[in-house]
């Protein structure tokens, strides 16, 4: 099997809403890998890690945070991760994930160790557990997206959206609310 070589990565932000729990700030990571041949088949692997949380009220709280093995680190097992490959969403166990400090361009380095299971969904018996290590990939910081559920609850009212968001995030770390296709976003502000 060819090595998983990362091309680009993005750190996304979402103000998520679940019934009865209220809005909460969550982050996600998306990484595109180089095209290659994997188990005799051409592919373009794509990794998505959901439900990344950190104490704090903005993207700044992610600096120098770690999840996984080690003292004082959050449990990486709570992260929901998949690699899209072989026309399947293959589950990934994150063993450890560490973020560095944001650079002047608003990018943050990520390092992680993970194990992808290509047997349960893609039916690749010889690849049942494949270890993947990434070191120092710089993630682009994306805007804070307002969940569709919250937007519908607030009926698209911009003032109500700002007020609801201000209860959960530090508005000083974000630019003004922007209407984009599919909803509202707050761009990160340095």
C-alpha positions in Angstrom: 0.0 0.0 0.0 1.3 3.4 -0.9 2.1 5.9 1.9 -0.5 8.5 2.8 1.1 11.9 1.9 -0.9 14.9 2.9 -1.4 17.7 0.4 -3.6 20.3 2.2 -5.5 20.6 5.4 -8.1 22.8 6.9 -9.2 23.5 10.5 -13.0 24.2 10.3 -15.2 25.8 13.0 -18.8 25.1 13.7 -21.3 26.5 16.1 -23.3 23.3 16.5 -26.7 22.9 18.0 -28.3 19.8 19.5 -31.8 19.6 21.1 -31.7 20.4 24.8 -28.0 21.1 24.9 -27.8 24.6 23.4 -25.1 25.8 21.0 -21.5 24.7 21.4 -18.2 25.5 19.6 -16.8 22.6 17.8 -13.9 22.2 15.3 -13.1 19.7 12.6 -10.1 18.8 10.5 -10.1 17.9 6.8 -7.0 16.6 5.1 -6.6 15.8 1.4 -3.9 13.3 0.6 -2.0 12.8 -2.7 -3.6 10.5 -5.3 -2.0 7.1 -5.4 -2.5 3.4 -5.8 -3.9 1.8 -2.7 -4.3 -2.0 -2.6 -4.2 -2.1 -6.4 -6.8 0.6 -6.9 -6.3 4.3 -7.7 -7.6 6.6 -5.0 -7.7 10.1 -3.5 -7.9 9.7 0.3 -9.7 12.3 2.3 -9.6 12.4 6.1 -12.3 14.1 8.2 -12.1 14.4 12.0 -15.2 15.7 13.8 -16.2 16.9 17.3 -12.8 18.4 18.2 -13.4 20.6 21.3 -11.1 22.8 23.5 -11.7 24.9 26.5 -12.3 28.4 25.5 -14.5 30.6 23.3 -12.6 30.8 20.0 -10.2 29.2 17.6 -7.4 30.7 19.8 -8.1 28.1 22.5 -6.8 25.3 20.2 -3.2 26.5 20.3 -0.8 23.9 21.8 -3.7 21.5 22.6 -3.3 17.7 22.5 -5.7 14.8 22.5 -4.7 11.2 23.2 -2.2 9.4 25.2 -0.4 11.4 27.9 -1.0 13.2 31.2 -3.6 16.0 31.1 -4.7 15.4 27.6 -8.3 15.0 26.4 -9.4 11.6 25.2 -8.8 11.1 21.5 -11.4 8.3 21.5 -14.2 10.9 21.6 -13.2 12.1 18.1 -15.2 10.9 15.2 -12.9 10.3 12.2 -13.1 8.6 8.8 -11.0 8.3 5.7 -12.9 8.3 2.4 -11.2 5.7 0.2 -12.3 2.6 -1.8 -15.7 4.2 -2.2 -16.3 3.8 1.5 -16.1 5.8 4.8 -13.5 3.9 6.6 -13.4 4.4 10.4 -10.2 5.9 11.9 -9.0 5.6 15.5 -7.1 8.7 16.5 -4.3 7.6 18.9 -2.9 11.1 19.4 -3.5 14.5 17.9 -1.4 17.7 18.7 -1.8 21.2 17.5 0.9 23.9 17.7 0.7 27.6 17.6 -0.9 29.7 14.9 1.6 31.4 12.6 1.4 34.9 11.1 -0.6 33.5 8.1 -3.3 32.0 10.4 -2.2 28.4 9.9 -1.7 25.9 12.7 0.6 22.8 12.6 -1.0 19.4 13.3 0.7 16.1 14.2 -1.2 12.9 14.7 -1.0 9.1 15.0 -4.0 7.2 13.8 -5.1 3.7 12.7 -7.5 3.3 9.7 -9.7 0.3 9.5 -10.2 -0.6 5.8 -11.7 -4.0 6.4 -15.1 -3.2 8.1 -16.4 -0.8 5.4 -14.2 -1.3 2.3 -13.8 -5.0 2.8 -10.0 -4.9 2.4 -8.9 -7.9 4.5 -5.2 -7.3 4.2 -5.5 -3.7 5.3 -7.7 -4.2 8.3 -5.6 -1.9 10.5 -3.2 0.5 8.7 -1.2 3.0 10.8 -0.8 6.6 9.5 1.4 9.2 11.1 1.4 12.9 10.1 3.9 15.4 11.3 3.7 19.2 11.1 1.1 19.7 8.4 -0.1 23.3 8.5 -3.9 23.6 8.6 -5.6 26.6 7.1 -8.1 28.2 9.5 -11.6 28.4 8.1 -14.5 30.7 9.2 -16.9 29.9 12.0 -20.0 28.4 10.4 -23.4 28.6 12.0 -25.2 25.3 12.0 -28.2 25.0 9.8 -30.3 23.9 12.8 -29.4 27.0 14.8 -29.9 29.3 11.7 -33.4 27.8 11.2 -34.2 28.2 14.9 -33.3 31.9 14.7 -35.2 32.2 11.3 -32.1 33.8 9.6 -32.3 36.9 11.8 -28.8 38.4 11.8 -29.3 40.3 15.1 -30.6 37.2 16.8 -27.7 35.2 15.4 -25.1 37.6 16.7 -26.8 37.6 20.1 -26.9 33.7 20.3 -23.3 33.4 19.1 -22.0 36.0 21.6 -23.2 33.7 24.4 -20.9 30.9 23.2 -17.9 32.6 21.4 -15.5 35.5 21.9 -16.8 37.9 19.2 -13.5 39.9 19.4 -11.7 36.9 17.8 -14.0 37.0 14.7 -14.9 39.5 12.0 -18.4 40.7 11.2 -21.2 38.2 10.4 -21.3 37.4 6.7 -24.2 35.9 4.7 -22.8 33.2 2.4 -24.5 30.5 0.3 -26.0 28.1 2.7 -26.0 30.3 5.8 -23.9 32.6 8.0 -20.2 32.6 8.9 -17.9 34.6 11.1 -14.4 34.9 9.6 -11.5 34.5 12.1 -9.8 37.8 13.0 -6.2 38.0 14.0 
